[in-house]
Amino acid sequence: MWNKKREDEPQRPLYTPPSPTTSASLNNPADVRKEMPLSSMPPARFEPETRGGAATIGKAVKVVGQIFSREDLYVDGEVEGTVEALENKLTIGPNGTLKAQIKAREVVALGTIHGNVEATDKIEIRKDARLTGDIRTARIIIEDGAYFKGSIDIVKPEPPKMSPKTQPAQPANPPAASHASPQAPSGGNDTKR
């Protein structure tokens, strides 16, 4: 009674995977389209490799506020506020517009910047870029055709700070400055015997 099959129950068909595409069916493109899986996701768009693994703010994105980045940053959208990537590279793409105070290790401008820029290593202003603001950096490159309005403060990079163990030892008691009186006039007899 428990194990009896009911004959009036319909049998479920077993799943059989589709057969691999043969060379005969490759000649008919309609067969190939039927066999290929369809996705509702758009195909991935690959960006130029010049940015590497940088975080990206796309050209359809607007950010108002503060951005702190611990990796390279590529901005092709609009940013208002402050941008800090103190140990990394900040690239402003050709569509990028920054109305911000910028601090980074390296800044490459291809778009528009309105605000002061501080780079510990270098700043590059490419030929179609526009920068309005004051710059403070160790090195600067301004290509022919770029627009720049502001002041430039070239600073020497700070030498790496030495730890207390590697600093030369200072004497505990520096020698006292001698306050010797001026020489006596030569008419006297001040020779000791």
C-alpha positions in Angstrom: 0.0 0.0 0.0 2.8 2.5 0.9 5.1 1.6 -2.0 2.5 1.1 -4.7 2.7 3.4 -7.7 -0.4 5.2 -8.6 -1.0 4.8 -12.2 -3.1 7.8 -12.5 -0.2 10.1 -11.4 1.5 11.8 -14.4 5.2 10.9 -14.7 7.6 13.8 -14.5 10.1 13.9 -17.4 13.7 13.5 -16.4 16.1 16.4 -17.2 18.5 15.7 -20.0 21.2 18.3 -20.6 21.4 19.7 -24.2 23.8 17.9 -26.4 27.1 19.7 -27.2 27.0 21.8 -30.3 28.2 19.9 -33.3 30.0 21.3 -36.3 26.9 20.7 -38.4 24.8 23.0 -36.1 27.5 25.7 -36.2 26.8 26.3 -39.8 23.3 27.5 -38.8 23.5 30.7 -36.7 19.9 30.2 -35.5 20.9 27.0 -33.8 23.9 28.6 -32.1 21.7 31.5 -30.7 19.2 28.9 -29.2 22.0 27.1 -27.4 23.8 30.2 -26.0 22.6 31.3 -22.6 21.1 34.8 -22.4 21.8 37.4 -19.7 19.9 40.4 -18.7 23.1 42.1 -17.5 24.8 44.4 -20.0 28.2 43.3 -21.2 31.1 44.6 -19.1 32.9 47.6 -20.4 36.6 47.6 -19.9 38.3 50.9 -19.0 41.7 51.9 -20.2 44.5 50.1 -18.4 46.3 53.4 -17.6 44.4 53.6 -14.3 45.3 50.2 -13.1 43.3 49.2 -10.0 42.2 52.7 -9.0 38.9 53.5 -7.4 36.6 55.4 -9.8 34.0 58.1 -9.6 32.3 57.9 -13.0 31.2 60.8 -15.2 27.5 60.4 -14.2 28.3 60.7 -10.5 28.3 63.9 -8.4 29.8 63.9 -4.8 29.3 66.7 -2.4 31.3 66.3 0.8 34.7 64.8 1.8 36.5 62.0 0.1 39.3 60.2 1.9 41.0 57.5 -0.2 43.6 54.9 0.8 44.1 53.8 -2.9 44.6 55.6 -6.2 41.5 57.5 -7.2 40.2 58.3 -10.7 37.5 61.1 -10.8 35.7 61.6 -14.1 32.5 63.0 -12.4 31.8 66.1 -10.3 33.1 66.6 -6.8 32.5 69.5 -4.4 34.2 69.6 -1.0 37.6 68.1 -0.2 39.6 65.2 -1.6 42.4 63.5 0.3 44.5 60.7 -1.0 47.6 61.5 1.0 49.7 58.5 0.0 48.2 57.9 -3.4 47.7 59.2 -6.9 44.6 61.3 -7.8 43.7 61.5 -11.5 41.0 63.9 -12.7 39.7 62.5 -15.9 38.8 64.6 -19.0 35.1 64.9 -17.9 36.0 65.5 -14.3 35.2 68.7 -12.5 36.5 69.3 -9.0 35.5 72.3 -6.9 37.5 71.1 -4.0 40.6 71.4 -1.8 42.9 68.6 -2.9 45.7 66.8 -1.0 47.4 63.8 -2.6 50.8 62.3 -3.2 50.5 62.9 -6.9 47.9 64.7 -8.9 47.2 64.4 -12.7 44.7 66.8 -14.1 43.0 66.1 -17.4 39.8 67.9 -16.5 38.8 71.0 -14.5 39.9 71.9 -11.0 38.7 75.0 -9.0 40.5 75.0 -5.7 43.9 74.7 -4.0 46.0 71.6 -4.7 48.7 70.2 -2.5 50.8 67.3 -3.8 53.7 65.9 -1.8 55.4 64.4 -4.9 54.2 66.1 -8.2 51.4 67.7 -10.1 50.8 67.2 -13.8 48.5 69.6 -15.7 47.8 68.0 -19.1 47.2 70.0 -22.3 43.3 70.2 -22.1 43.2 70.6 -18.3 42.1 73.8 -16.5 43.3 74.6 -13.0 42.3 77.7 -11.0 43.8 77.8 -7.6 47.1 77.8 -5.7 49.5 74.9 -6.0 51.9 73.6 -3.4 54.2 70.7 -4.6 57.7 69.4 -5.0 57.6 69.0 -8.7 55.2 70.3 -11.4 54.6 69.6 -15.1 52.4 72.0 -17.1 51.8 70.9 -20.7 51.5 73.3 -23.6 47.8 74.2 -24.0 46.9 73.8 -20.4 45.2 76.6 -18.5 46.5 77.6 -15.1 45.6 80.6 -12.9 47.0 80.9 -9.4 50.3 80.7 -7.5 52.9 77.9 -7.3 54.8 77.1 -4.2 57.6 74.7 -4.8 58.6 72.9 -1.6 61.5 70.5 -1.1 60.3 67.1 -0.1 61.0 66.4 3.6 63.9 63.9 4.2 62.7 60.8 5.9 62.7 61.3 9.6 65.3 59.3 11.5 64.3 57.2 14.4 65.9 58.0 17.8 68.2 54.9 17.4 69.7 56.1 14.1 70.2 59.7 15.1 73.8 60.6 16.1 74.3 60.8 19.8 74.3 64.2 21.4 76.8 64.8 24.2 75.1 64.9 27.6 76.9 68.1 28.6 77.8 70.3 25.7 81.1 72.1 26.2 80.6 75.4 27.9 81.5 78.4 25.8 84.7 79.9 27.1 84.4 83.5 28.1 88.1 84.4 27.8 89.0 88.0 28.4 90.8 89.8 25.7 94.5 89.4 25.6 96.5 91.5 28.0 98.5 94.3 26.5 102.0 93.2 25.5 103.8 95.5 27.9 103.2 93.3 30.9 105.0 90.2 32.3 102.4 87.5 32.5 104.6 84.5 31.9 104.3 81.7 34.5 107.4 79.8 35.6 
